[in-house]
């Protein structure tokens, strides 16, 4: 088994990537959840996509040398911000965290343990949906594939085509697989960039597995992309339209048929 190196303290080395834009009311909780991970040596890389609120002031109040803060001079979107953060990251594993979400304290250790046990390159989990006051459900309540496709076998490229809702997962990646790509997040895609990345990695043979337990908290709030299903599915439809013209897809009748039937594309 190709296990990730463990440092002298017996913990995993993880870069937590946060792209933020005007999330002053949520960013502190998000960052502190990344800093307080058990059995992990973390760095938290925050790229501020030209926020107009006082995000910088909030972050300046968190005195921790493990934080790297980069403020952009122009707003260029989440994909660009994440790519910059990844370029500045140094650890063996890369975890994605949205600026208004947060981790359970054992999330990173639990998922990396799972990755090593299953020889996976990419791992994720279910998600706990929450408003500002209480838990309101699990992501798998509506995205059943997060349960049905969980486990050590992994999620195939075919599974990803059949169940695009898996693309809303927030994965942890082995750094070395990201280094094989010409780019990590596609900056031309506004909605569905996470799904696009999973498709490209899976099509290259990298194993993606899902743990059925939920350790990632999603804040459902008005105006957030995750609460706007129309925008999300428009993004996925745009990706499917591009896939239908991809030579590798066209040459594989099974994949081609899945896409055609899923969205009735012509």
C-alpha positions in Angstrom: 0.0 0.0 0.0 1.4 3.4 -1.0 0.9 5.2 2.3 1.4 9.0 2.8 4.5 9.8 4.9 3.8 10.5 8.5 6.0 13.0 10.3 7.9 12.6 13.6 4.9 13.5 15.7 2.8 10.7 14.2 0.3 13.0 12.5 -0.7 13.6 8.9 0.5 16.7 7.0 -2.4 18.5 5.5 -2.9 21.8 3.6 -6.4 23.2 4.1 -7.5 25.4 1.2 -10.0 28.2 1.8 -11.2 30.6 -0.9 -13.2 33.4 0.5 -15.2 36.4 -0.7 -17.1 38.6 1.8 -17.5 35.9 4.5 -16.5 37.9 7.5 -19.4 36.5 9.6 -18.3 32.9 9.0 -14.6 32.8 8.2 -13.4 32.6 11.8 -15.3 29.5 12.7 -14.2 27.9 9.4 -10.5 28.6 10.0 -10.5 27.5 13.6 -12.1 24.2 12.7 -9.2 23.6 10.3 -6.6 24.6 12.9 -8.1 22.4 15.6 -7.8 19.1 13.7 -6.8 16.1 15.8 -3.6 14.2 14.9 -2.8 16.5 11.9 -0.1 18.9 11.2 -2.0 21.5 9.2 -1.4 24.7 7.3 -4.4 26.8 6.4 -4.1 28.8 3.2 -6.7 31.4 2.7 -7.0 33.3 -0.6 -9.3 36.3 -0.3 -10.9 37.0 -3.6 -10.9 40.8 -3.2 -13.5 40.9 -0.4 -15.0 44.3 0.3 -15.9 43.5 3.9 -13.5 43.3 6.8 -12.5 39.7 6.3 -8.8 40.7 6.7 -9.6 42.3 10.1 -11.3 39.1 11.4 -8.4 36.9 10.2 -5.8 39.2 11.7 -7.4 38.5 15.1 -6.4 34.8 14.8 -2.8 34.6 16.0 -1.6 31.4 14.5 1.6 30.9 12.4 0.0 28.1 10.5 -2.2 30.5 8.6 -1.2 31.9 5.2 -3.3 34.8 4.0 -3.3 36.1 0.5 -5.4 39.0 -0.6 -6.1 39.4 -4.3 -6.4 42.8 -6.0 -9.2 41.7 -8.3 -12.2 39.3 -7.9 -11.5 36.4 -10.3 -13.7 33.6 -8.9 -13.3 30.6 -6.5 -11.4 28.4 -9.0 -8.7 31.0 -9.4 -8.5 31.5 -5.7 -8.2 27.8 -5.0 -5.6 27.3 -7.6 -3.5 30.1 -6.1 -3.9 28.6 -2.6 -2.8 25.1 -3.9 0.2 26.7 -5.5 1.3 28.0 -2.1 0.5 24.8 -0.2 3.3 22.5 0.9 1.7 19.4 2.6 1.2 15.8 1.5 -2.5 16.1 1.5 -4.8 18.9 0.3 -8.3 19.4 1.8 -10.9 21.8 0.5 -13.0 23.9 2.9 -15.5 26.6 2.0 -15.3 29.8 3.9 -18.7 29.4 5.5 -18.4 25.7 6.3 -16.5 23.9 9.0 -14.9 20.5 9.9 -15.5 18.1 12.7 -12.3 17.9 14.8 -11.5 14.4 13.6 -12.5 14.8 10.0 -9.0 15.0 8.4 -7.5 12.1 10.4 -10.5 9.9 9.9 -10.7 10.4 6.1 -6.9 10.0 5.6 -7.0 6.8 7.7 -9.8 5.7 5.3 -7.8 6.7 2.3 -4.8 4.6 3.4 -6.9 1.6 4.3 -8.6 1.6 0.9 -5.6 2.7 -1.2 -7.6 5.8 -2.4 -6.1 8.9 -3.9 -9.2 11.0 -3.2 -11.6 10.7 -0.3 -14.7 12.5 1.0 -17.6 12.0 3.3 -21.3 12.8 3.8 -22.2 16.3 4.9 -24.2 17.7 7.8 -26.5 20.5 6.6 -27.0 23.3 9.1 -28.5 26.7 9.4 -27.2 29.2 12.0 -29.1 27.5 14.8 -29.2 23.8 14.3 -28.6 20.7 12.1 -31.3 20.4 9.5 -30.3 17.1 7.8 -27.7 15.2 5.8 -26.6 15.7 2.2 -27.3 12.1 1.6 -31.0 12.6 2.4 -31.4 14.0 -1.1 -28.1 12.8 -2.7 -28.6 9.1 -2.0 -25.5 8.1 -4.0 -23.3 9.4 -1.2 -24.6 6.4 0.8 -25.1 3.8 -1.9 -21.6 4.4 -3.4 -19.8 4.7 -0.1 -17.2 2.2 1.0 -13.8 0.7 0.1 -14.7 -0.2 -3.5 -14.6 3.4 -4.6 -16.6 5.6 -7.0 -15.9 4.9 -10.7 -15.9 7.3 -13.6 -19.1 5.7 -14.8 -20.6 6.3 -11.3 -19.7 10.0 -11.5 -21.4 10.3 -14.9 -24.5 8.7 -13.6 -24.7 10.6 -10.3 -23.4 14.2 -10.8 -24.6 15.2 -7.3 -21.5 13.5 -6.0 -19.6 16.5 -7.4 -20.8 18.6 -4.4 -18.5 16.6 -2.1 -15.6 18.4 -0.5 -12.6 16.0 -1.0 -9.2 15.5 0.4 -6.6 14.8 -2.3 -3.1 13.3 -2.4 -0.9 16.2 -3.5 1.0 14.1 -6.0 -2.1 13.5 -8.2 -2.9 17.2 -8.4 0.7 17.7 -9.6 -0.1 15.6 -12.7 -2.7 17.9 -14.0 -2.1 20.9 -16.4 -4.4 22.8 -14.1 -6.4 21.9 -10.9 -9.6 23.9 -11.0 -10.9 25.0 -14.4 -11.2 28.8 -14.1 -13.5 29.0 -17.1 -16.2 27.1 -15.0 -18.3 29.1 -12.6 -20.6 26.4 -11.3 -19.5 22.7 -11.2 -15.8 23.1 -11.0 -15.5 20.5 -8.2 -17.4 18.0 -10.4 -15.1 18.8 -13.3 -12.0 18.1 -11.2 -13.3 14.8 -10.0 -14.2 13.7 -13.5 -10.7 14.5 -14.8 -9.0 12.7 -11.9 -11.2 9.7 -12.1 -10.8 9.4 -15.9 -7.0 9.3 -15.3 -7.4 6.3 -13.0 -7.2 7.9 -9.6 -9.3 6.1 -7.0 -12.0 8.2 -5.3 -13.8 6.7 -2.2 -16.6 8.0 0.0 -17.0 7.4 3.7 -20.6 7.2 4.7 -20.2 9.1 7.9 -20.5 12.9 7.9 -17.7 15.1 9.3 -18.2 18.1 7.1 -20.7 20.9 8.1 -22.4 22.9 5.4 -24.0 26.2 6.3 -27.2 26.7 4.3 -27.7 30.4 3.9 -29.5 32.7 1.5 -27.3 33.7 -1.4 -24.8 30.8 -1.1 -24.2 28.7 -4.2 -24.9 25.5 -2.4 -28.4 26.7 -1.6 -29.1 27.5 -5.3 -29.9 24.2 -7.0 -30.7 25.9 -10.3 -27.2 27.4 -10.6 -25.6 24.1 -9.6 -27.5 22.0 -12.1 -27.0 24.6 -14.9 -23.3 24.2 -14.2 -23.5 20.4 -14.4 -25.5 20.7 -17.6 -22.8 22.9 -19.1 -20.2 20.3 -18.2 -22.3 17.5 -19.7 -22.6 19.5 -22.9 -18.9 19.7 -23.1 -18.4 16.0 -22.3 -20.8 14.9 -25.1 -18.3 16.4 -27.5 -15.2 14.9 -25.8 -13.5 12.3 -28.1 -12.9 9.8 -25.3 -16.6 9.9 -24.4 -17.9 9.7 -28.0 -15.7 6.6 -28.5 -17.2 4.9 -25.4 -20.8 4.0 -26.2 -21.6 3.2 -22.6 -20.5 6.7 -21.3 -22.0 8.4 -24.3 -25.4 6.8 -23.7 -25.4 7.7 -20.0 -24.9 11.4 -20.7 -27.4 11.4 -23.6 -30.1 9.8 -21.4 -29.3 11.8 -18.3 -29.9 15.2 -19.8 -31.5 14.3 -23.1 -28.7 16.1 -25.0 -28.6 16.1 -28.7 
